Amino acid sequence: MFVEVQKTIELTNVASNYDTACKIRAYIAAVEASITKETLDDQTVQWIDWAKKKADCYDPTVARNDEYFGKREHKKSENEKALKKSGYRW
């Protein structure tokens, strides 16, 4: 029974990551749809590329390595894989 519970938890964690990737991609699509020739600039193009890479990191079907955070451990809980600020700030 423990194995079944663990597998189910892992499945919901992976599905949550997939859902996040889909939301990011939907947001990117909305941003792209709102861009005109006049508002398209290098900064926007770079942001879109960056955001698509982040979506690929969250998506367990792609599982892209993030250049800063490495490979996302999709089966872990949200608390275990939550991004945390580190270091001191004066």
PyMOL commands that place a pseudoatom at each C-alpha (Angstrom):
pseudoatom trace, name=CA, resn=MET, resi=1, chain=A, elem=C, hetatm=0, pos=[0.000, 0.000, 0.000]
pseudoatom trace, name=CA, resn=PHE, resi=2, chain=A, elem=C, hetatm=0, pos=[2.868, 2.400, 0.811]
pseudoatom trace, name=CA, resn=VAL, resi=3, chain=A, elem=C, hetatm=0, pos=[4.280, 2.005, -2.703]
pseudoatom trace, name=CA, resn=GLU, resi=4, chain=A, elem=C, hetatm=0, pos=[0.893, 2.810, -4.238]
pseudoatom trace, name=CA, resn=VAL, resi=5, chain=A, elem=C, hetatm=0, pos=[0.557, 5.926, -2.090]
pseudoatom trace, name=CA, resn=GLN, resi=6, chain=A, elem=C, hetatm=0, pos=[4.087, 7.075, -2.998]
pseudoatom trace, name=CA, resn=LYS, resi=7, chain=A, elem=C, hetatm=0, pos=[3.517, 6.494, -6.718]
pseudoatom trace, name=CA, resn=THR, resi=8, chain=A, elem=C, hetatm=0, pos=[0.251, 8.442, -6.571]
pseudoatom trace, name=CA, resn=ILE, resi=9, chain=A, elem=C, hetatm=0, pos=[1.907, 11.352, -4.774]
pseudoatom trace, name=CA, resn=GLU, resi=10, chain=A, elem=C, hetatm=0, pos=[4.697, 11.393, -7.349]
pseudoatom trace, name=CA, resn=LEU, resi=11, chain=A, elem=C, hetatm=0, pos=[2.155, 11.323, -10.172]
pseudoatom trace, name=CA, resn=THR, resi=12, chain=A, elem=C, hetatm=0, pos=[0.305, 14.344, -8.784]
pseudoatom trace, name=CA, resn=ASN, resi=13, chain=A, elem=C, hetatm=0, pos=[3.614, 16.181, -8.329]
pseudoatom trace, name=CA, resn=VAL, resi=14, chain=A, elem=C, hetatm=0, pos=[4.606, 15.509, -11.946]
pseudoatom trace, name=CA, resn=ALA, resi=15, chain=A, elem=C, hetatm=0, pos=[1.139, 16.556, -13.137]
pseudoatom trace, name=CA, resn=SER, resi=16, chain=A, elem=C, hetatm=0, pos=[1.447, 19.791, -11.150]
pseudoatom trace, name=CA, resn=ASN, resi=17, chain=A, elem=C, hetatm=0, pos=[4.720, 20.584, -12.922]
pseudoatom trace, name=CA, resn=TYR, resi=18, chain=A, elem=C, hetatm=0, pos=[3.102, 19.866, -16.279]
pseudoatom trace, name=CA, resn=ASP, resi=19, chain=A, elem=C, hetatm=0, pos=[0.216, 22.177, -15.362]
pseudoatom trace, name=CA, resn=THR, resi=20, chain=A, elem=C, hetatm=0, pos=[2.669, 24.940, -14.462]
pseudoatom trace, name=CA, resn=ALA, resi=21, chain=A, elem=C, hetatm=0, pos=[4.467, 24.505, -17.806]
pseudoatom trace, name=CA, resn=CYS, resi=22, chain=A, elem=C, hetatm=0, pos=[1.130, 24.755, -19.645]
pseudoatom trace, name=CA, resn=LYS, resi=23, chain=A, elem=C, hetatm=0, pos=[0.221, 27.933, -17.746]
pseudoatom trace, name=CA, resn=ILE, resi=24, chain=A, elem=C, hetatm=0, pos=[3.596, 29.491, -18.545]
pseudoatom trace, name=CA, resn=ARG, resi=25, chain=A, elem=C, hetatm=0, pos=[3.191, 28.614, -22.224]
pseudoatom trace, name=CA, resn=ALA, resi=26, chain=A, elem=C, hetatm=0, pos=[-0.347, 30.060, -22.280]
pseudoatom trace, name=CA, resn=TYR, resi=27, chain=A, elem=C, hetatm=0, pos=[0.977, 33.272, -20.766]
pseudoatom trace, name=CA, resn=ILE, resi=28, chain=A, elem=C, hetatm=0, pos=[3.799, 33.417, -23.315]
pseudoatom trace, name=CA, resn=ALA, resi=29, chain=A, elem=C, hetatm=0, pos=[1.248, 32.941, -26.110]
pseudoatom trace, name=CA, resn=ALA, resi=30, chain=A, elem=C, hetatm=0, pos=[-0.828, 35.825, -24.729]
pseudoatom trace, name=CA, resn=VAL, resi=31, chain=A, elem=C, hetatm=0, pos=[2.249, 38.045, -24.577]
pseudoatom trace, name=CA, resn=GLU, resi=32, chain=A, elem=C, hetatm=0, pos=[3.214, 37.083, -28.122]
pseudoatom trace, name=CA, resn=ALA, resi=33, chain=A, elem=C, hetatm=0, pos=[-0.324, 37.807, -29.350]
pseudoatom trace, name=CA, resn=SER, resi=34, chain=A, elem=C, hetatm=0, pos=[-0.194, 41.293, -27.836]
pseudoatom trace, name=CA, resn=ILE, resi=35, chain=A, elem=C, hetatm=0, pos=[3.097, 42.219, -29.479]
pseudoatom trace, name=CA, resn=THR, resi=36, chain=A, elem=C, hetatm=0, pos=[3.051, 44.543, -32.446]
pseudoatom trace, name=CA, resn=LYS, resi=37, chain=A, elem=C, hetatm=0, pos=[5.878, 45.496, -34.787]
pseudoatom trace, name=CA, resn=GLU, resi=38, chain=A, elem=C, hetatm=0, pos=[6.219, 48.708, -32.819]
pseudoatom trace, name=CA, resn=THR, resi=39, chain=A, elem=C, hetatm=0, pos=[6.514, 46.981, -29.424]
pseudoatom trace, name=CA, resn=LEU, resi=40, chain=A, elem=C, hetatm=0, pos=[8.763, 44.109, -30.481]
pseudoatom trace, name=CA, resn=ASP, resi=41, chain=A, elem=C, hetatm=0, pos=[12.288, 44.708, -29.235]
pseudoatom trace, name=CA, resn=ASP, resi=42, chain=A, elem=C, hetatm=0, pos=[15.346, 42.663, -28.317]
pseudoatom trace, name=CA, resn=GLN, resi=43, chain=A, elem=C, hetatm=0, pos=[14.418, 42.628, -24.640]
pseudoatom trace, name=CA, resn=THR, resi=44, chain=A, elem=C, hetatm=0, pos=[10.998, 41.122, -25.393]
pseudoatom trace, name=CA, resn=VAL, resi=45, chain=A, elem=C, hetatm=0, pos=[12.479, 38.524, -27.750]
pseudoatom trace, name=CA, resn=GLN, resi=46, chain=A, elem=C, hetatm=0, pos=[15.019, 37.544, -25.076]
pseudoatom trace, name=CA, resn=TRP, resi=47, chain=A, elem=C, hetatm=0, pos=[12.302, 37.325, -22.403]
pseudoatom trace, name=CA, resn=ILE, resi=48, chain=A, elem=C, hetatm=0, pos=[10.154, 35.061, -24.604]
pseudoatom trace, name=CA, resn=ASP, resi=49, chain=A, elem=C, hetatm=0, pos=[13.118, 32.754, -25.236]
pseudoatom trace, name=CA, resn=TRP, resi=50, chain=A, elem=C, hetatm=0, pos=[13.935, 32.694, -21.504]
pseudoatom trace, name=CA, resn=ALA, resi=51, chain=A, elem=C, hetatm=0, pos=[10.321, 32.005, -20.528]
pseudoatom trace, name=CA, resn=LYS, resi=52, chain=A, elem=C, hetatm=0, pos=[10.014, 29.156, -23.047]
pseudoatom trace, name=CA, resn=LYS, resi=53, chain=A, elem=C, hetatm=0, pos=[13.143, 27.557, -21.587]
pseudoatom trace, name=CA, resn=LYS, resi=54, chain=A, elem=C, hetatm=0, pos=[11.673, 27.827, -18.077]
pseudoatom trace, name=CA, resn=ALA, resi=55, chain=A, elem=C, hetatm=0, pos=[8.461, 26.164, -19.296]
pseudoatom trace, name=CA, resn=ASP, resi=56, chain=A, elem=C, hetatm=0, pos=[10.555, 23.337, -20.731]
pseudoatom trace, name=CA, resn=CYS, resi=57, chain=A, elem=C, hetatm=0, pos=[12.232, 22.902, -17.331]
pseudoatom trace, name=CA, resn=TYR, resi=58, chain=A, elem=C, hetatm=0, pos=[8.866, 22.569, -15.595]
pseudoatom trace, name=CA, resn=ASP, resi=59, chain=A, elem=C, hetatm=0, pos=[7.459, 20.230, -18.244]
pseudoatom trace, name=CA, resn=PRO, resi=60, chain=A, elem=C, hetatm=0, pos=[8.295, 16.630, -17.280]
pseudoatom trace, name=CA, resn=THR, resi=61, chain=A, elem=C, hetatm=0, pos=[7.799, 15.499, -20.886]
pseudoatom trace, name=CA, resn=VAL, resi=62, chain=A, elem=C, hetatm=0, pos=[10.667, 17.776, -21.951]
pseudoatom trace, name=CA, resn=ALA, resi=63, chain=A, elem=C, hetatm=0, pos=[12.657, 17.933, -18.670]
pseudoatom trace, name=CA, resn=ARG, resi=64, chain=A, elem=C, hetatm=0, pos=[15.138, 20.519, -19.915]
pseudoatom trace, name=CA, resn=ASN, resi=65, chain=A, elem=C, hetatm=0, pos=[18.076, 21.259, -17.631]
pseudoatom trace, name=CA, resn=ASP, resi=66, chain=A, elem=C, hetatm=0, pos=[17.984, 24.791, -16.294]
pseudoatom trace, name=CA, resn=GLU, resi=67, chain=A, elem=C, hetatm=0, pos=[21.275, 26.631, -16.586]
pseudoatom trace, name=CA, resn=TYR, resi=68, chain=A, elem=C, hetatm=0, pos=[20.974, 27.886, -12.997]
pseudoatom trace, name=CA, resn=PHE, resi=69, chain=A, elem=C, hetatm=0, pos=[18.874, 25.277, -11.194]
pseudoatom trace, name=CA, resn=GLY, resi=70, chain=A, elem=C, hetatm=0, pos=[19.821, 22.084, -13.002]
pseudoatom trace, name=CA, resn=LYS, resi=71, chain=A, elem=C, hetatm=0, pos=[17.352, 19.284, -13.669]
pseudoatom trace, name=CA, resn=ARG, resi=72, chain=A, elem=C, hetatm=0, pos=[14.002, 19.648, -11.913]
pseudoatom trace, name=CA, resn=GLU, resi=73, chain=A, elem=C, hetatm=0, pos=[13.065, 16.683, -9.745]
pseudoatom trace, name=CA, resn=HIS, resi=74, chain=A, elem=C, hetatm=0, pos=[9.464, 16.401, -10.917]
pseudoatom trace, name=CA, resn=LYS, resi=75, chain=A, elem=C, hetatm=0, pos=[8.407, 13.644, -8.522]
pseudoatom trace, name=CA, resn=LYS, resi=76, chain=A, elem=C, hetatm=0, pos=[9.267, 15.646, -5.391]
pseudoatom trace, name=CA, resn=SER, resi=77, chain=A, elem=C, hetatm=0, pos=[6.674, 17.716, -3.575]
pseudoatom trace, name=CA, resn=GLU, resi=78, chain=A, elem=C, hetatm=0, pos=[6.340, 21.430, -4.246]
pseudoatom trace, name=CA, resn=ASN, resi=79, chain=A, elem=C, hetatm=0, pos=[7.952, 22.195, -0.870]
pseudoatom trace, name=CA, resn=GLU, resi=80, chain=A, elem=C, hetatm=0, pos=[10.947, 19.990, -1.658]
pseudoatom trace, name=CA, resn=LYS, resi=81, chain=A, elem=C, hetatm=0, pos=[11.601, 21.632, -5.020]
pseudoatom trace, name=CA, resn=ALA, resi=82, chain=A, elem=C, hetatm=0, pos=[10.528, 25.188, -4.210]
pseudoatom trace, name=CA, resn=LEU, resi=83, chain=A, elem=C, hetatm=0, pos=[12.952, 27.873, -5.278]
pseudoatom trace, name=CA, resn=LYS, resi=84, chain=A, elem=C, hetatm=0, pos=[14.549, 29.564, -2.319]
pseudoatom trace, name=CA, resn=LYS, resi=85, chain=A, elem=C, hetatm=0, pos=[16.527, 32.768, -2.136]
pseudoatom trace, name=CA, resn=SER, resi=86, chain=A, elem=C, hetatm=0, pos=[19.937, 32.250, -0.642]
pseudoatom trace, name=CA, resn=GLY, resi=87, chain=A, elem=C, hetatm=0, pos=[22.695, 34.456, 0.626]
pseudoatom trace, name=CA, resn=TYR, resi=88, chain=A, elem=C, hetatm=0, pos=[22.742, 37.520, 2.740]
pseudoatom trace, name=CA, resn=ARG, resi=89, chain=A, elem=C, hetatm=0, pos=[21.751, 40.960, 1.719]
pseudoatom trace, name=CA, resn=TRP, resi=90, chain=A, elem=C, hetatm=0, pos=[22.876, 44.039, 3.597]
for i in range(1, 90): cmd.bond("trace and resi %d" % i, "trace and resi %d" % (i + 1))
show_as sticks, trace
zoom trace
